Amino acid sequence: MDKSRRKRRAVELGKNIMIVLLSCSALWLAARSQLLGPLSGLWREESPRTGNVQTQNVARADAARPLRMAANLPGGAGLLRYGVQYDLTISDDLFQQVAGLLVEALSSAGEPEKITRTQWEDALSTAPGMVFDFQGELPMPVLVGWLAGENTDKTAVVRRLVLTVWQETASLYYRDEVGGDYYRCLAPVASVQRLTEALEGLTENGALFAFESEKFQLLDPDTLLLTQDPVPAVYGAANPMSGGRASLEELMGELNIPVDASGFYYTGTEQVARSGSDSIRLSDRGVAVYEGGDGGTGRFPVPSGGGDSPALFESVEACRQLAAATLGTRCGEARLYLMSAQESGGVLDVRFGYCLNGAAVQLEEGYAARFLVKNGQITQFQLNFRSYTGADGKTSVVLPIPQAIAAMEALGMKGEELLLVYSDVGGDTAAAAWAAGGGLRGEE
């Protein structure tokens, strides 16, 4: 939100890109793409003001859809696996087949038992089994609330979930991204037979995790790799809020900030409106910043589910609805996903990112939206408006995976995850390149 800090980030990003360009050109002279530095990590819906309860429930479930999945297929000699990433159409279809099983597992998951890294890798390789990768780091109460519409006593922050079989019982595995420990929960309500049947129509496509091959020991061991290199599209990119004061007034109307009772002025780079002690600014780049006066004026309260104060799920859900009703209606072919929700000093910091066909978008600010929640209300937020459209069938030229890994090694990025990412620094196109995905939360 601070201009000087944003400028420093832009300079550092430029340095990283230049360093990587030099390294990649030495390894792959014919390539036109580059390996970016560490990656910063809801899904589009109609405004919740116009939807009914059923529509909002569907939107909540959409917010928790994984961006990549892997299925360990039963039968056959040895492990057979089907993986999908960077293709949301296929990923969405697969998730529809197994979402009910995941909901049952989350709803019935028993007491978590701490397990070893070896046991985690065994779970990733056990058939029948499903691996769900949400890209962002989701608090378990938020994930369960979105998918199952229930409360949970589990407090872990997760990115990946594994639904498989242990001792002939459906079991749920996860890693707590905060502490780094691995856990297993028995989930007896989920049907092992139904899991097996759900995977019967899939065909092995050679997907593997990095820990399963010596060729990929440089990478984060949980990196999902497919046999074929991706061919990502190039997207047109634009600022959908380039109408000056008219765009700001439109946004204020959506946020229920009275235009008639506000004062306006232009600084030369941004439109500013003041309503009482609140302010909202919209830059020429399409970045909107709201600040509630005196620590919050109650303009954006978080509904409480009956307790003395809103629960974590209720706070994140309020932020999701606000992001979906503003960014989500203007982002074109992009989708929003939850990057992180972290609490510190009584302030909850909630961040969302854009993704294009399952690949995260790297923005200069590090996130598409950021909300600060304090004392049961959203006191500040920043919305980075971008709209993406298909660019006439054009595709990004990306390094083959072996060359991308070699470039990572040259840069000393051992143990990082290899991810496809779209870089958007405010131009009129967004092309994809490989990234070392160490920074998934968009932290400053």
PyMOL commands that set and color helices and strands:
alter all, ss='L'
color gray80, all
select helices_A, chain A and resi 3-27+53-63+88-108+117-124+140-148+192-198+210-212+214-216+245-254+293-295+312-326+401-410
alter helices_A, ss='H'
color red, helices_A
select strands_A, chain A and resi 68-73+80-85+113-115+129-139+157-166+169-175+182-186+208-209+224-225+233-238+263-266+270-275+278-283+287-291+335-344+347-356+359-363+369-374+377-384+387-395+418-424+429-436
alter strands_A, ss='S'
color yellow, strands_A
deselect
rebuild
show_as cartoon
